[in-house]
Amino acid sequence: MSEEKAKSNSFSRRAAFLAGGKLLLLSALAGRMYQLQVLQADQFRLMANENSISRRLIEPARGRIFDRFGRPLAENEQNYRVQVVREQAGDLETILAKLNEFVPLSDAGQAEILAQAKKLRAFDAIILRENLSWNQVAAIEVNMPDLPGVGIDVGQRRRYVQGTLAAHVLGYVAAPAEDEVQGVPLLQMPGARIGKSGIEKQYESDLRGEAGSKDLEINAVGRVVDEKEENRTEPHSGTDLILSLDADLQRYTQVRLSRERSAAAVLLDIHTGDILALGRWPSYDPGMFTRGITQREWQSLTNDELKPLANKAIAGQYAPGSTFKMIVALAALKAGISPHTTEFCPGFMRLGTSQFHCWKKGGHGNLDMSGGLKNSCDVFFYETARKVGIDKIAEMARELGLGQITGIDLPGEKPGLIPDSDWKLATFEEKWQQGETHVAGIGQGFITATPLQLAVMAARIANGGIAIVPRLRRNAIITATGDPPGPYGPALGIPPEHMAVVQDGMNRVTNEAGGTAYRVRIEVPGMEMAGKTGTAQVRRISMSERATGVRKNEDLPWNRRDHALFVGYAPVQAPQYAIAVVVEHGMAGSKYAGPIARDILLEAERRNPSRVTPVAPPADAVKA
């Protein structure tokens, strides 16, 4: 009995121990459940709600771009896109083959779509093709029963109202590169576009706007169940920009340049720095990038020897030739050389064993400074440059806007080059040579400038020495009264009597018989222009070429001929506009660049003077 009793007591202790353990575990479990379901209920309810809500961005409308009179240059239009949801489509390859009957899809395009589909969830929409025509949309809608999972989505695309005529100013938008997307959720949206050049790139952050958002309720696998309208935030459209361009003058300038193989022109207001027209030919269609440029189109643009994508009005760097002689004249006046000092031109000058020729065989005889400008006498400016020295010439050139970025609000501007003795030593570890000063005196050698810089130089001469800065975006909210009063730049401190000498010389160039641009003068009273021609050598004709009969530009291949340049301003008595024109390999400034400048200035002056005063922009324009 005692043995059985001992076994019974042992069993009771084990049962009690197990029961206690179970009770302890149940108590811990109950406590944890109480903590999760009661004490932390609000916290986990919030987390659960967050897990079931997916926030999606809403694309904003891109800001529009207007000219100075409120006429649209770039705006938005509907972009019809066809998309497919793979889980509803079934066999995606079959759907693509059927869709190809209505909307052509290249083999490469279909392969890209199939590769993209593998990276996305089955219920995510895939954009198959953008920029559909209305006929294509209608064909898809009619055949929708045979295209399961396919639907039409409406987005926006950029439309450039003037097409090729303002491409280099406005630039274009295109799909962002991978490095541009990082950290910018808006640019990760399907169909996102970003400014790649021109105004579109310069003011991308203003034009882009701010995305809105909407909260979508999703299930455990991520499929949208419902939209939470109460949490919806509407997007803010991008800022509308008002440019200084006159759309009509821009169109005229571009059409006028198109008569040449390759040319650029800049027309600006000498008082405000407003760019009224900035032309570059050849041009390109920015709409190609909006709709998606093909490989063939891209190769055509990039392989073209004329480089239509390059904005040579601000990035083409050319020897300024004789248009640089105003700089030399002002540097000489500042150095104390009298404008009445004369130099004798026999048609050449000697320096040691070297001979520097004047463009006029037989020479000009005795000339003073104004006469030197009128006749564009090379010998006069060889001698004048020698007396002044390269460092003082370089200093004046920089004051007039050469050799540095002008500050125009466009990406890609080039600074050109104004050399001096320090530059030569630092670059080549050689001292500046006297012969290089002679060459610099007529705007050749190391010196380069852009058409924009030459226009700024002409403007600063015409306005009496105010350092205006060229601009495309207008600085103030525009009203019918135009800009608030200046100043638009600091005074350069050049004495008025010095400017008067150069202005007189430029006036004689175009308006006095014998001037190098007399034949392209404006003969309408009160609309006369002052100017300066330039012909910049691309290369020297060698003695062997001369011996074989190659003596003129016309005898050379096009790309080895001299550049033709012209700078000027108008009207002479009350200057308003400054202009610079460069015709690549145009051979003679007076024959090719001068007529273009005359026509553009005449077109600007023919218009009522109030055309340079802006009117109010559209009532719905979004102002900065």
ZALUMLUM-946349 format. One record per residue (C-alpha): x, y, z. Coordinates in steps of 0.001 Angstrom, whole numbers, padded with zeros to 6 digits, always signed. Each point is the difference from the previous one (the first is absolute). Layout:
// residues N
XYZ;...
This chain:
// residues 624
+000000+000000+000000;+002792+002370+000842;+001567-000564-003454;-003286+000707-001822;-000581+003083+002113;+003481+001281-000864;-000675-000461-003740;-003346+001828+000346;+001618+002945+001757;+002726+000169-002676;-002609+000068-002791;-001950+002764+001742;+003123+002161+000258;+000785-000427-003702;-003574+000829-000978;+000041+003062+002162;+003328+001072-001492;-001314-000432-003572;-003236+001738+000818;+001909+002887+001509;+002214+000231-003079;-003014+000074-002265;-001626+002630+002135;+003152+002093-000129;+000201-000258-003789;-003689+000820-000362;+000439+003000+002270;+002975+001249-002052;-001940-000511-003220;-003052+001773+001381;+002184+002840+001229;+001637+000374-003406;-003378-000091-001718;-001252+002664+002412;+003065+002139-000757;-000430-000312-003779;-003797+000231-000163;-000669+002503+002760;+003068+001946+001055;+001549+000325-003521;-003199-000227-002027;+000183+003585-001309;+003613-000357-001075;-000579-003197-001986;-003259+001295-001427;+001944+002945-001448;+002705-002312-001367;-002627-002219-001601;-001652+002978-001615;+003344+001196-001357;+000707-003429-001425;-003320+000045-001845;+000402+003511-001477;+002255+000711-002987;+000764+003630-000747;+000209+000782-003729;+001212+003242-001612;-002137+002113-002321;+001927+001623-002844;-000137+003830-000129;-000453+001954-003210;+003317+001384-001245;+000268+003784-000061;-000607+001633-003359;+002368+002386-001779;-001140+003244-001641;+001678+002721-002022;+000100+003619+001219;-003507+000638-001343;-001607-003036+001590;+000042-002173-003109;+000624-003688+000790;+003346-001528-000904;-000290-003261+001936;-003189-001471+001396;-001528-003331+000972;-002425-002217-001859;-001636-003340+000624;+002148-003068-000467;-001999-003139-000722;+001804-003141+001149;-000916-003661-000338;+000797-002201+002986;-000563-003587+001066;-000439-001869+003294;+001758-003339-000403;-002184-002068+002345;-003078+001033-001990;+001652-000420-003382;+001002-003618+000311;+002627-000705-002654;+001724+003379-000361;+001777-000935-003237;-003348-000830-001619;-001459+003342+001106;+002995+001876-001405;-000366-001780-003329;-003709+000959-000180;+000699+003582+001069;+002680+000290-002673;-002775-000119-002604;-001297+003391+001209;+003050+001594+001622;+003354-000959-001544;+002459-001381+002557;+003545-000727-001115;+001656-003289+000866;+002395+001872+002284;-002933+001776+001634;-001843-003255+000642;+003124-001593+001466;+000401+002971+002332;-003636-000293+001127;+000382-003722+000746;+003186+000677+001968;-001736+002732+001994;-002938-002301+000748;+002309-002470+001759;+001083+002724+002431;-003518+001133+000922;-002823-001600+001927;-002687-001716-002034;-002581+002670+000836;+002240+003021-000796;-000847+001910-003176;+002642+000041-002741;+000063+002889-002490;+000264-001533-003470;-000004+003096-002201;-000383+003765+000476;-001109+002896-002212;-002788-001916-001701;-002005+001665-002745;-003749+000262+000367;-000445-002645-002700;+002236-002394+001931;-001944+000641+003204;-003263-000656-001825;+001321-003234-001525;+001066-001276+003418;-003332+000922+001575;-001966-001780-002734;+002107-003159+000347;+000129+000044+003794;-001974-003276+000361;+002856-001784-001768;+002636+001738+002101;-000515-001115+003620;+001954+002051+002533;+000603+002830-002495;-001193+003533+000759;+000513+003637-000989;+001651+002400+002447;+000181+003780-000440;+003109+001919+001074;+001626+003178-001284;+002740+000788-002493;+001908+003140-000952;-000907+001891-003149;+002371+002581-001463;-002141+002493-001849;+002765+001350-002246;+001524-003397-000718;+003550+000373-001272;-000070+003808+000152;+000770+000339+003721;+001546-003396+000742;+003391+001287+001163;-001598+002446+002430;-002722-002213+001456;+001901-003294-000136;-002014-003171+000485;-001217-002508+002578;+000684-003727-000049;-000057-003028+002282;+002372+000514+002953;+003262-001903+000190;+000535-002422+002869;+002217+002415+001941;-002604+002773-000368;-002746-002158+001532;+001833-000697+003262;-001695+001704+002951;-002785+001542-002118;-003162-002133+000311;-001860+002064-002597;+002534-000952-002662;-000535-003691+000754;-003574+000171-001272;-000810-001655-003361;+000277+002512-002814;+001984+002531+002090;+001922+002637-001969;+002809+002349+000993;+001551+003045-001695;+003132-001023-001905;+001095+003285-001561;-000906+003656-000407;-002586+001741+002164;-001573-003379+000775;+003217-001033+001765;+000936+003409+001429;-003312+000356+001852;-000813-003679+000502;-000737+000375+003722;-002489+002821-000666;-001667-001636-002983;-000307-003450+001578;-002486+000933+002709;-000864-002053+003077;-001633-003403-000091;-003274-000682+001764;-000808-003284+001689;-002835-002427+000594;-000344-002849+002472;-001050-003343-001443;-001196-002881+002155;+001697-003217-001042;-000365-003607+001024;+002664-002397+001244;+001499-000538-003464;+000040+003678-000899;-003090+000224-002229;-001968+003272+000185;-003330-000400+001777;-001172+003583+000505;+001135+003663-000018;-000138+002104+003164;-001390+003236-001417;+000287+001815+003326;+003796-000267-000130;+000424+001194-003581;+002384+002955-000607;-000220+001772-003327;+003235+000721-001920;+001344+003524-000507;+000701+000874-003621;+003430+001270-000955;+000658+003728-000316;-000843+001587-003333;+002981+001878-001436;-000122+003228-001992;+003044+000438-002214;+001489+003105-001553;-000296-001527-003487;-002224+001573-002614;-001472-003048-001713;-000438+001831-003312;+003579+001292-000033;+001252-003434+001016;-001873-001576-002892;+001268+002608-002454;+003587-000368+001226;-000066-003760-000309;-001521+000056-003476;+002528+002619-001126;+002914-002086+001291;-001337-003083-001769;+001220+001402-003318;+003525-000793+001167;+001539-003371+000574;+001004+000763+003597;-000519+003292+001843;-000927+001590+003334;-001411+003379+001045;-000816+001781+003251;-002257+003063+000277;-000320+001724+003379;-001275+003158+001641;+003037+002164+000832;-001639+001505+003084;-001431-003055+001771;+001999-002890-001432;-003230-001675-001140;+000672-002590-002698;-002573+000744-002692;+001184-002693-002402;+002673-002685+000228;+000307-001959-003201;+002063-002983-001058;-000158-001840-003290;-000210-002909-000614;-002475-000855+002705;-001880-003106+001131;-003505-000989+001027;-000234-000206+003830;-003212-001969-000396;+002096-003025-001009;+001240-000279+003575;-003465+000500+001476;-001485-002895-001912;+003147-002138+000344;+002807+000407-002505;+000959-003022-002076;+003550-001281-000305;+000024+000972-003653;-001098+003572+000773;+002603+000330+002764;+002808-001215-002254;-001109+002403-002714;+000262+002933+002425;+003262-000986+001642;+001788-000990-003227;-000933+003197-001844;+003185+002040-000561;-001998+003210+000577;-000865-001109+003556;-003665+001092+000066;-000336-000830+003714;+002740+002470+000960;-001110+003523+000919;+002819+001822-001738;-001533+003377+000818;+001279-000467+003559;+002555-002795-000395;+001560+000525-003425;+003450+001527+000553;+001332+001916-002992;+002845+002396-000685;-001822+003376+000023;+002087+001397-002841;-000403+003717-000666;-002994+000281+002359;+002694+000025+002698;+001457+003277-001262;-002391+002059+002153;+001622-001637+003036;+003464+000985-001204;-001183+003557-000668;-001488+000392+003500;+003135-001486+001588;+002112+002497-001954;-002164+002943+001110;+000217-001166+003611;+003785-000219-000377;+000079+003661-001022;+000375-000357-003766;-001790+002847-001771;-002813-000963-002370;+001527+002441-002486;+003293-001917-000149;+000493-001271-003528;+001708-003064-001386;+001107-000512-003591;-001117-003231-001655;+001975-001053-003106;-001817-003343-000025;+002349-001811+002360;+002360+000429+002927;+003249-001760+000837;+001191-001475+003273;+003467-001417-000378;-000127-002425-002870;-003791-000395+000266;-002523+001977-002024;-003548+000728+001190;-002423+000851-002801;-003020+002272-000029;-003127-001373-001605;+000163+002792-002589;+002786-000511-002491;+001817+003306-000452;-001123+001252+003408;-002211+002793+001345;+002510+002815+000366;-000249+002254+003078;-002854-000742+002386;-001043+001164+003462;-001835-002238+002468;-003514+000617-001300;+001247-000470-003558;+001804-003160+001031;-003296-001422+001227;-001941+001173-003049;+002470-001646-002375;+000856-002909+002340;+003665+000686-000710;+002140-002858+001279;+003246+001961-000025;-001529+002754+002130;-000944-002547+002648;+003271-001918-000243;+001773+003220+000955;-002565+001026+002595;+000098-003415+001677;+003803+000172+000084;-000127+003354+001810;-002603-001139+002541;+001213-003536+000755;-001936-003222+000437;-000658+000355+003734;-001881+003313-000333;-001898-001308-003002;-001004-003094+001990;-001154+002141+002919;-002300+002059-002254;-001323-003124-001723;-001082-001457+003317;-001712+003250+000991;-002049-000204-003189;-001071-003591+000764;+002503-002213-001825;+002056-002860+001399;-002500-000944+002702;-003482-001383+000518;-002551+002772-000582;-002442-001395+002554;-002874-000748-002375;-002515-002382+001545;+000679-002880-002375;+002134-003078+000690;+003013-000748-002148;+001382+003513-000534;+003706+000109-000927;+002391+002751+001153;+002090+000494-003131;+003616+001052+000536;+001715+003334+000512;+003735-000693+000306;+002602+002147+001739;+003677-000365+000861;-000712-001905+003233;-002289-002429-001828;+002650-000709-002634;+002631-000659+002656;-002292-002267+002041;-001304-001896-003024;+003090-000432-002135;+002793+001029+002378;+001002+002551-002610;+000108+003795-000028;-002487+001984-002052;+001439+001019-003372;-000404+003348-001751;-001359-001663-003124;-002778-001537+002080;-001045+003492+001071;-000318+001040-003660;-002176-003008-000728;-002120+000622+003115;-000478+003613-001148;-002221-001241-002832;-001829-002637+002065;+001960-003044-001105;+002489-002348+001624;-001029-001437+003346;-003058+002254+000429;-003458-001594-000180;-003482+001286+000822;-003572-001227-000242;-002741+001787-001992;-001686+000813+003327;+003164+001638+001350;+000341+002065-003162;-003615+001157+000348;+000665+000970+003626;+003108+001896-001108;-002034+001915-002594;-002707+000740+002570;+002479+001395+002539;+001467+002245-002677;-003442+001148-001157;-001296+000779+003513;+003078+002031+000908;+001699-002555+002227;-002683-001572+002201;+000891-003618+000828;-003354-001566-000836;-000330-003753+000492;-001966-001980-002610;-003107-001694+001304;-002836-002172-001260;-002256-000239+003042;-001528+003317+000917;+000824+001126+003529;-003284+001592+000980;-003679-000863-000141;-000813+001445-003403;-002784+002506-000462;-001008+002259-002844;+002429+002624+001322;+002971-002300-000591;+003108-000256+002162;+000607+002110+003065;+002660+002659-000617;+003697-001050-000041;+002854+000021+000533;+000693-003311-001704;+003731-000024+000622;+002864+002085+001350;+001730+002691-002029;+003361-001117-001361;+001540+003410+000496;+000991+000435-003641;+000004+003747-000805;-002857+001061-002314;+002467+001665-002374;+001759-003332-000461;-003260-001751-000779;-000891+002796-002410;+003126-000680-002079;-000864-003685-000382;-003699+000715-000612;+000973+002488-002711;+002253-002555-001648;-002761-002637+000056;-002449+002514-001447;+002411+000759-002854;+000417-003729-000706;-003629-000259-001110;-001155+003503-000817;+002916+001668-001775;+001096-000824-003516;+003120-002137+000105;-000910-001652+003300;+000444-003762-000057;-003729-000577+000563;-001375+002973-001925;-001781-002238-002491;-002061-001667+002751;-001068+003275+001668;-003580+000669+001064;-001235+002876-002131;-003240+000678+001858;+000375+003381+001786;+000120-000393+003764;+000701-003724-000219;+003688+000068-000965;+002356-002533+001553;+003636+000231+001062;+002193-003054-000297;+003276-001740-000587;+000835-002790-002411;+002365-002842+000704;+001579-002827-001947;+001748-002588+002144;+002565-002279-001545;-000473-003703+000588;+003418-000646-001540;+002597+001766-002097;+000334-000833-003677;+003506-001388-000398;+002495+001180-002577;-000246-003382-001761;-003777+000390-000289;+000404+003492-001399;+002496-001399-002514;-002570-002554-001180;-002707+002610-000416;-001836-000213+003363;-000228+003674+000892;-003545+000648+001192;-002383-001420+002582;-002267-001097-002817;+002774-002306-001222;+000086-001908+003289;-002347-002706+001327;-002852+001495+002048;+001363-001042+003393;+003367+001705-000659;-001385+003403-000957;+000095+003051+002278;-002864+000791+002394;-002113+003100-000667;-000961+002272+002922;-001946+003182+000627;-000813+001921+003175;-002117+003113+000207;-002780+001982+001611;-002989+002120-001026;-001384+002594-000274;+003187+002074-000065;-001568+003113+001557;-001889-001837+002762;+001435-003516+000335;-002366-002732+001122;+001288-003272-001452;+003412-001633-000307;+000698-002944-002262;+002745-002464-000829;-000030-002410-002941;+002478-002761-000839;-000254-001936-003259;+002294-002994+000188;+002368-000101-002979;-001962+002920-001475;+003230+001523-001356;-000810+003741+000351;-001797+001822+002814;-001270+002830-002201;-001375-002352-002642;-001618-002726+002100;-000325+000906+003703;-000756+003711-000513;-003168-000500-002068;-001398-002391+002608;+000613+002505+002796;-001528+002798-002075;-003123-002023-000746;-000532-001039+003616;+000517+003547+001317;-002274+001380-002689;-002658-002543+000910;+000275+000989+003657;-000106+003717-000803;-002888-000338-002426;-002160-001065+002872;-001590+002528+002269;+002441+000985+002771;-002594-001215+002502;+000903-003538-001073;+002929+000118+002381;-002411+000787+002843;-001668-003181+001267;-003730-000363+000442;-001635-001870+002847;+000446-003801-000092;-002992-002353-000193;-002312+000296+002993;+000625-003641+000955;+003785+000272-000127;+001689-001160+003197;+002428+002719+001070;+003253-000603+001837;
